[in-house]
Amino acid sequence: MHCYYEENKHLNILTLFEGVAGKMKPYQKFSYLLVVSILLILAIPFIFPNQAEFLHFDISGANGRLGLLATIWLLFLNIIVSLFIDIPKKGDVESTLFLRCKLKMKRFFYFLLAIFFVLLTLVILVLSIRLIRV
């Protein structure tokens, strides 16, 4: 069994996000298709108000909440995949001082972005729990 941690001896948040983005990249187009499908299903009551009653579909009910949550999570995962798929690697020792500083700044901003996404994950998780309980 291949262990990601053995490959990267010091696992940090950037390698974790890069690993998740790499594993989710093949499914990115499928998740966009799911997002569009869910949004179309959620739009049925607005586009065809009379047929929505016939189909017994209420957007303010459990179906609407679950569709909204699924859309939020899928879009969130797609943003993570798009942003963290190509994090700049640590530079060569022979690079110039300017290039090394530039690379460290880029990696620092990716680190801040990763921290932001961890906090955003917690917020979406709390929102999900509250919407499911209602």
Secondary structure, DSSP 8 states (H G I E B T S, - for coil): ---HHHHSSS--HHHHHHHHHHHHGGGHHHHHHHHHHHHHHHHHHHH-HHHHHHTT--TTSHHHHHHHHHHHHHHHHHHHHHHHTT------TTS-HHHHHHHHHHHHHHHHHHHHHHHHHHHHHHHHHHHHH-
